[in-house]
Amino acid sequence: IWTGGKIIAANRAAAARVTEAGEKYRYTRNKLVTELVELYFGYRLLLDVVDVRKEVLDGMEKHLAEAVALEKSGLIARAERLHAEVAKADADREYKKAQRDADIARTGLQNTLYLQTDTRPATALFMTDRVEPVDFFKHQAKECNPMLKQIEANRILAKQAYMKELAGFSPDIFAFGSYDV
């Protein structure tokens, strides 16, 4: 008994839907992992920025102290000391801004991880020594990208819908057999 290919098309369409759902899951999981990595290393980078801004502030405080001493000695004008005060005030403002940015990033990371305690990244920032050629990334995208696999599953689904419609032009049930005497 043959049903014109409707059952075969329905089974292939169901398999394509399962594949599509799996790839949607992978896409969502990858998106969340990417967000977590961006938050984690963004926070890590901002902590380094805070350290650098603190060093700059310390340097500007030392510069200001030296400028005050030189002004008292009469070696520099009052305007030069005022320049040092402005530079110190700018460094202080940038340091406080960096601290606020790091606090915001820490809060975002804690909320993403559902943590109530203070978080401090353990992994340092790193640089890679070798970057793969563009063809490597193109191949990886074709082989591993869940969005491309979802599109392929939708293509299969559309083809099976076409096959099901095509089967509608065949008889609903066709029986055949043979008998040998």
N, C-alpha and C positions, 0 to 999 in steps of 0.2 A: 504494500500500500504506500502510495506516495502522495504527499499533501502539497505538492507544487513548490517546495522549498521554504515554506513559511516557518516551519519549526527550526530548520537549520539557521535561517536568518534571525529568528528570535533568540536562539542560543548564542549566536555570535554577537548579537547586540547586547545581550546580558553580560557576556564576557567583557565587552568593550566598556560597559557601564562600571563593572567591577574595577577594571584597570583605571578608568577615569577617577573613580572615588579614591583609589589608592594613591594616585598621583596628586590629587587635591590635598590629601593628608600629608604627603611628603612636602608639598609646596608650603603648607601652613607651618609644618614643623621646621623646615629650613628657614622660613621667614622669621619665626620666633627665635631660633638660634642665632640668626644674623643680628636681630635686634639686641639680643643679650650680649653678643660679642661687641657690638658697637657701643653699648652702654658701659660694659666692663672696661674696655680699652680707652674709651673716651674719658671715663673717670680717672683711669690710670694716667692718661696724658695730662689731664687737668691738675692732678696732684704734682706732677713734675713742673707744670707751669707755676703753681703756687711756690714751689721750692725756688725756682729761678727768680720769680718776682720778689721773694724774701731776700735773696742774695742781692738783687738790685737795690732794694730798699736799704739794706744794711750798708751797701756801698755809698748810697746817696747820703745817709746819715753821717758816715765818716767824712764824706766830701764837705758836707755842711759844717761839721765841727772844724775841719781844717780851714774852711773859708772864714768862719767866725774868728778863728785865731789869727789868720792872716790880716783880716780887717782891723783887729785890735792892734796888730803890729804896724799897721799903716801900709802894708805891702799891696793890698788890693782895695779897690773902691767899694763903696756900699752897694752899688749896682751889681757887682760881681757876686757879693754875698746873697743878694736878693735872687739872682739867677740860681744859685745853689739851693735856696729855700724852695723855689718853684719846682726845681727838678726833684727835690725830696718829696714835696707834696704830690707831684705826679706819680712818683714811684709808690707812695703810700696808697694813693687811689687805685692804681693798677693792682697792687697786692691785695687790697680788700675786694676788688672786683673778681680777681682770680679765686679767692677764697669762697665768694658767693657762688661762682660758677661751679666750683668743685662740690660745694654743698648740694646744689641742685642736681648735679650728676649723681652724687651718692644717693640722694633721695629717690631718683629715678631707678637706679640699680636695685635699691632695697625694695621698692614697690614691685618691680618686675620679679624679683626672687621671693617676694612675700616674707621679708625678714624684718624683725623688729629691732635687732641689735645693729650696732655700727659695723660697717663693712669696710674692709681695707683690701685692695687687690694684692694678691701675692705674686702674680706673674708680672715680670718687667716687660716694658715695651721692647720690641725686637725689630730688626731689619733683615730681610732675606738677601742672601748674596747672589742668588741666581733667579732670574725671571724666565719662565718658559716662553717659547715662541708663540705667536698668535695662533698658529695652526693647532697647537696643543689645546688651547682654550676653546677654539671652535669645535674640536672633536669632543671635548668634555661636555660642552653645552649640548651637542647633538645626542650624546649618549646618556647624560645624567639629568638634564634640565626637566623638572616635573611639568612645567608649563608646556614645553614642546611635546612631552608624552601625553598630556591631556589633549592637545590639539590632534595628535595622531589617533587617540582613542575616539575623539569626536568624528574624525574622518572615517574611521571604521564603522562607527555608529550610523553615520549618514549613508554609507555604502550599504549597510545591512537594511536600513529603512527602504532604500531604493530596491534592493533585492526582494524585500517583502512585498512592496507594491508591484513589482514585476511578477511575483508569484500569484498575485491576485488575478492575473490574466489566464492562469492555468486552472484546470479543474480543481475544485476543493479537495476531492479525494478521487484518486485514480487507482483502480485495482487491476492487476494483470497477473496472469499465471499461464502455465502450460501443462499439458497432459500428454504423456507418451503411452502409446499402446504397443 
